[in-house]
């Protein structure tokens, strides 16, 4: 039915030709191990307003966590976010910003209402 994924795990010391089944939400293997599908938004970003800083977005289901810093000598921070499709609602209050700032993933970055855009770098 086209939902099978054949993976060769020999480079990692595993079996050759292990068949997993993709169900639209992830890949499930015969032993019950599951690789969930990740959102396109997951990754590393830069911020033109803080060129020496970093932002890393991780996600599970509709929840996201953004870990970052505004520069090498700045403290690291964590922001909670909620995802809905390409939209991400971020709580910037730990950084002194708004509680619910809406960003939109445009395929290669996150765009904010003030025009700032975090380009995805990895």
C-alpha positions as CSV (number, residue, x, y, z in Angstrom):
1,X,0.0,0.0,0.0
2,X,3.1,2.3,-0.2
3,X,3.3,2.8,3.6
4,X,6.3,0.5,4.1
5,X,9.7,1.9,4.8
6,X,12.7,-0.4,4.4
7,X,15.7,0.7,6.4
8,X,19.2,-0.8,6.6
9,X,20.5,-0.4,10.2
10,X,23.8,-2.3,9.5
11,X,25.8,1.0,9.8
12,X,24.5,1.3,13.4
13,X,25.1,-2.4,14.2
14,X,21.4,-3.4,13.5
15,X,19.7,-5.6,11.0
16,X,19.5,-5.0,7.3
17,X,16.2,-4.4,5.6
18,X,14.0,-3.7,8.6
19,X,10.5,-2.9,7.5
20,X,8.7,0.0,9.3
21,X,5.2,1.2,8.6
22,X,4.5,4.9,8.0
23,X,1.0,5.9,9.2
24,X,1.2,9.7,8.4
25,X,2.2,10.5,12.0
26,X,5.4,8.5,12.2
27,X,7.1,5.1,11.5
28,X,6.4,2.1,13.7
29,X,8.7,-0.9,13.6
30,X,7.8,-4.6,14.3
31,X,9.3,-4.4,17.9
32,X,6.9,-1.5,18.7
33,X,9.6,1.2,18.5
34,X,8.1,4.3,17.0
35,X,9.7,7.3,15.3
36,X,7.2,10.2,15.5
37,X,7.0,12.6,12.6
38,X,8.6,15.9,13.6
39,X,7.3,19.4,12.6
40,X,9.1,21.3,9.9
41,X,9.6,24.0,12.5
42,X,12.1,21.9,14.5
43,X,15.6,23.0,14.2
44,X,18.2,25.8,14.8
45,X,17.6,29.4,14.1
46,X,19.4,32.7,14.1
47,X,17.9,36.1,15.0
48,X,19.0,39.2,13.2
49,X,18.2,41.2,16.4
50,X,20.7,39.1,18.3
51,X,23.4,38.0,15.7
52,X,25.6,36.5,18.4
53,X,22.8,34.4,19.9
54,X,21.0,31.2,19.0
55,X,17.5,29.7,19.1
56,X,16.8,25.9,19.1
57,X,13.2,24.7,18.6
58,X,12.2,21.2,19.7
59,X,8.6,19.8,19.5
60,X,6.4,17.0,20.6
61,X,2.9,16.8,19.3
62,X,1.6,20.4,19.6
63,X,4.0,21.5,22.3
64,X,7.3,23.2,21.5
65,X,10.3,24.3,23.6
66,X,12.6,27.1,22.4
67,X,16.0,27.3,24.1
68,X,18.3,30.2,23.3
69,X,20.6,32.9,24.2
70,X,21.0,36.5,22.9
71,X,24.8,36.3,22.9
72,X,27.8,34.3,24.2
73,X,27.9,36.2,27.5
74,X,24.1,36.2,28.0
75,X,22.2,33.8,30.1
76,X,20.4,30.9,28.3
77,X,16.6,31.0,28.4
78,X,13.7,28.6,27.7
79,X,10.4,29.5,26.2
80,X,7.3,27.3,26.0
81,X,5.2,27.4,22.8
82,X,2.2,25.8,21.3
83,X,2.0,24.8,17.7
84,X,-0.9,24.7,15.3
85,X,0.1,23.9,11.8
86,X,2.6,26.5,10.7
87,X,1.7,28.8,13.6
88,X,3.6,28.8,16.8
89,X,2.3,30.7,19.9
90,X,5.3,31.6,22.0
91,X,5.4,32.7,25.7
92,X,8.1,35.3,25.7
93,X,7.3,36.4,29.3
94,X,10.4,34.7,30.8
95,X,12.4,37.2,28.6
96,X,10.2,40.2,29.6
97,X,8.1,40.0,26.4
98,X,4.5,39.1,25.6
99,X,2.9,35.9,26.9
100,X,1.4,34.9,23.5
101,X,3.3,36.1,20.5
102,X,2.3,34.4,17.3
103,X,5.0,33.4,14.9
104,X,4.5,31.7,11.5
105,X,6.8,29.1,10.0
106,X,7.2,30.1,6.3
107,X,9.2,27.0,5.3
108,X,12.6,28.4,6.0
109,X,12.1,30.6,9.1
110,X,9.8,31.9,11.7
111,X,8.2,35.3,11.0
112,X,6.8,37.6,13.7
113,X,4.2,40.4,13.6
114,X,6.8,43.1,14.1
115,X,8.6,41.9,10.9
116,X,11.4,40.1,12.7
117,X,12.3,36.8,11.0
118,X,14.4,34.0,12.5
119,X,16.0,32.2,9.5
120,X,16.3,28.4,10.0
121,X,20.0,27.5,9.8
122,X,19.8,23.7,10.5
